[in-house]
Amino acid sequence: MLGSFLTYLSIFMAVFSSIAIIKLVINFVGALFSNPPKKFVIGDRALIIHGFLLSYLITYIIYLIL
């Protein structure tokens, strides 16, 4: 029962992390290609959160491969 819950939780976190990283990339590309180009600003808290999400996603992918 607990193993099943942890599996669903890890899949949920991987999907959530993917969506957050994709949104960050879309915002970056949008700022890059806007006319005139806008400065891409990300706060300290958001930078830390996205760093954790990216590290979780990379770790999850490595876990799936190995």
Phi, psi and omega in degrees: 000312181292323178297321178295318179296317180294326176296312179296322179294318180292323176293318178300314180295323178293317178294316178299316179297318179299314181296318180295319180290320178297318178297320178297317179295319179297318177297320179295314180294321177298319178291327182290318184263006178290157182240109357285156181301135178261151176286131178276113183246130176227133183286168181296316180295317179294324178296318178294316180297314180293329174296316177296318180296317179294319180293323176296316181296317178296317179296320179295318179294317177298319177299319180292325181289317183272000000 
